[in-house]
Amino acid sequence: MRRDPDPKRVRRVALVAFVCAITVTAAVATTPVRAQSDGSTAAADRRCLPDDGRDLTIGGGNPHIDVTVHTSLFTGPPPSALGLAARGVAVDADIVELRTGVLLERTPEELSPGAVWDAFVIVFDYRFSLPMFDGAVGESVYEPDDGPVSGVETRGC
């Protein structure tokens, strides 16, 4: 029997994870590094935030969470972002992946509210996987098709 998670709960968890990551990053000094990538073309195709970010690992060994916090929206020209990419690992397998934030794609051509608003896009990608149950249950991977925010452009990664 397949049970779909409540979309409101998924949004709430994503928001809490985002706030926690920003708070922890502000408290811990980190060095700029390249965003997470396993070097494969598939990972590069799914990237939705700029390459730069600040890495943070929560936990040591197995399980742990790798977080990359992007704050280039405050410091750099477009494309720049405010967001995070998080990857939860347990039993040497990716269990939860979340990429979300606000991306400034271009400099607005004029200073009207519409032009400024149109220069931004919300990016969102979420994946929940239980690879240890692959083949034992119907679906061991959950990836929502829609974004968490309605009324604005939301793009997957």
Stockholm file with secondary structure:
# STOCKHOLM 1.0

chainA/1-157         MRRDPDPKRVRRVALVAFVCAITVTAAVATTPVRAQSDGSTAAADRRCLPDDGRDLTIGGGNPHIDVTVHTSLFTGPPPSALGLAARGVAVDADIVELRTGVLLERTPEELSPGAVWDAFVIVFDYRFSLPMFDGAVGESVYEPDDGPVSGVETRGC
#=GR chainA/1-157 SS CCCCCCHHHHHHHHHHHHHHHHHHHHHSCCCEEECCCCSCHHHHHTCCSCSEEEEEEESSSSSEEEEEEECGGGTSCSSEEEEEEEEEEETTEEEEEEEEEEEECSCCSSCSHHHHHHTEEEEEEEEEECGGGBTTBSCSEECCSSCSCSSSCEECC
#=GC SS_cons         CCCCCCHHHHHHHHHHHHHHHHHHHHHSCCCEEECCCCSCHHHHHTCCSCSEEEEEEESSSSSEEEEEEECGGGTSCSSEEEEEEEEEEETTEEEEEEEEEEEECSCCSSCSHHHHHHTEEEEEEEEEECGGGBTTBSCSEECCSSCSCSSSCEECC
//
